[in-house]
């Protein structure tokens, strides 16, 4: 799928968290569950990139992920892996429901660049 890959997980979010490190393409060093992990109906993250690898797990809602000119549908229990320096944007396509993501990073400290 180019620089980002999409994986469907048959597990629940809780099970995903319990087994996260065995499934991630990198050792998890940080988990973001606050600010920026929830997008209200019709909102987007804005195109950006991080200096480290990142995986997102879709907890609730529906939307689209944009990266390198590709578009991927998002729904619950989807995991998205983005290598370091990969531009990406999340768009909530719902008229009424929030899009909620769990973000994990390969290092505790990293830089985010808005594009």
Secondary structure by P-SEA (a helix, b strand, c coil): cccbbbbbbcccaaaaaacccccccccccccccccccccccccccccccccbbbbbbbccccbbbbcccbbbbbcccbbbbbcccccbbbbbccccbbbbbbbbbcccccccccc
